[in-house]
Amino acid sequence: MLGLTVAQLRSERGWSQVELATRAGLTQSHIALIERCANPSITTATLAKLATGFGLTGWELLKLAADPPPASPHV
């Protein structure tokens, strides 16, 4: 799931939701909704912003979400 992947990637980098939001050009509340999987539709623009925030392409982020690594104990 994309929300869980976003939360895991953010946590692995030691970033707060505010830090990711700043890097991605989104709001902290939007990041929180995505991580809680409370946002049923994510636009391609939002996906691109998230990916850029992580230094990834949209495709790379989707691939990680489709086949996520095992969750770390900090998420």
C-alpha positions in Angstrom: 0.0 0.0 0.0 1.3 3.4 -0.9 0.5 5.0 2.5 2.4 2.4 4.4 5.3 2.7 2.0 5.4 6.5 2.4 5.4 6.1 6.1 8.2 3.6 6.1 10.4 5.5 3.7 9.9 8.7 5.7 10.7 6.8 9.0 13.8 5.2 7.5 15.1 8.7 6.6 14.4 10.0 10.1 12.0 12.6 8.7 8.9 14.0 10.3 5.7 14.4 8.3 6.5 18.1 8.2 10.0 17.4 6.7 8.5 15.2 4.0 5.8 17.7 3.3 8.3 20.5 2.8 10.5 18.3 0.5 7.5 17.2 -1.5 5.6 20.6 -1.7 2.6 19.2 0.1 1.0 19.9 3.5 1.6 17.9 6.6 -2.1 17.1 6.9 -2.0 15.7 3.3 1.0 13.5 4.2 -0.9 12.3 7.3 -4.0 11.4 5.2 -1.8 9.5 2.7 0.0 7.5 5.5 -3.2 6.6 7.2 -4.6 5.5 3.8 -7.5 7.9 4.4 -7.1 9.5 1.0 -8.8 7.1 -1.4 -7.5 8.8 -4.6 -4.0 10.2 -5.1 -3.5 12.3 -8.2 -0.5 11.7 -10.5 0.7 15.2 -9.4 0.6 14.2 -5.8 2.4 10.9 -6.6 5.1 12.8 -8.5 5.6 15.3 -5.6 5.9 12.4 -3.1 8.4 10.6 -5.3 10.4 13.8 -5.8 10.4 14.4 -2.1 12.1 11.0 -1.6 14.4 11.5 -4.6 12.6 8.8 -6.6 10.6 8.6 -9.8 6.9 8.0 -9.6 7.5 4.6 -11.1 10.0 3.7 -8.4 7.7 4.8 -5.6 4.8 2.7 -7.1 7.1 -0.3 -7.5 8.1 0.0 -3.8 4.4 0.3 -2.8 3.5 -2.8 -4.9 6.3 -4.9 -3.4 7.3 -3.2 -0.1 10.3 -4.4 1.9 9.5 -5.8 5.4 8.3 -3.1 7.8 10.7 -1.7 10.2 9.8 -1.8 13.9 9.7 2.0 14.0 6.6 2.5 11.7 
